[in-house]
Amino acid sequence: MAKVYVFLADGFEDVEALIPVDVLRRGGVEVVTVSTTEFPLVESAHGVNIEADIQFEQSDYSDADLLMLPGGMPGASNLFAHESVCKAVLAQAAAGKKVSAICAAPAVVLAPLGILGGKKATCYPGFEQALKDGDAQYTGDLVTVDGNITTGEGPAAAFPYAYELLAQLVDKQTSDQIAEGMRFKHLMA
């Protein structure tokens, strides 16, 4: 079973974190939410308090198949300010293992860390200059996959982003079945 860690910092975008958590768990992926604060409760950008499964110090993340970074502001900035999150993400990427980020997180975390250099990526409109400054090619797509890096545009991309991650971690058939069961395919008709 694939294992995913989702890093939550105060100010994370609700749907960008929770839709992927829901979709991946429905698909049989082990998903662990991680508080990057000193408390288990993390406050979203819209004032929703989420109790994370673990606090950052409770794992070394070496068993991760995917490290996921939700967007939102100041959530993405808070992730980048957390030195140990940055070290874990850099180690994951350097090992050729999967890293994903959505909305502001590709521009605010991955690009400054140098992870997107020479890659195609997307992010929330208005943040694309940071991708270009990080030597990434901005696509403007809802979801962009380049090697081991998957990026999503913003809140509206949360479902396609989640289904793409599920297809990568399990298989496309499972991803399509979950999308159909959640009635997502009707939006695309």
Buried (B, 14 or more C-beta within 10 A) or exposed (E): EBBBBBBBBBBBBBBBBBBBBBBBBBBEBBBBBBBBBEEBEBBBBEEEEBEBBEBBEEBEBEEBBBBBBBBBBBBBBBBBBBEEBBEBBBBBBEEEBBBBBBBBBBBBBBBBBEBBEEBBBBBBEEBBEBBBEBEBBBBEBBBBBBEBBBBBBBBEBBBBBBBBBBBBBBEEEBBBBBBEEBEBEEEEE
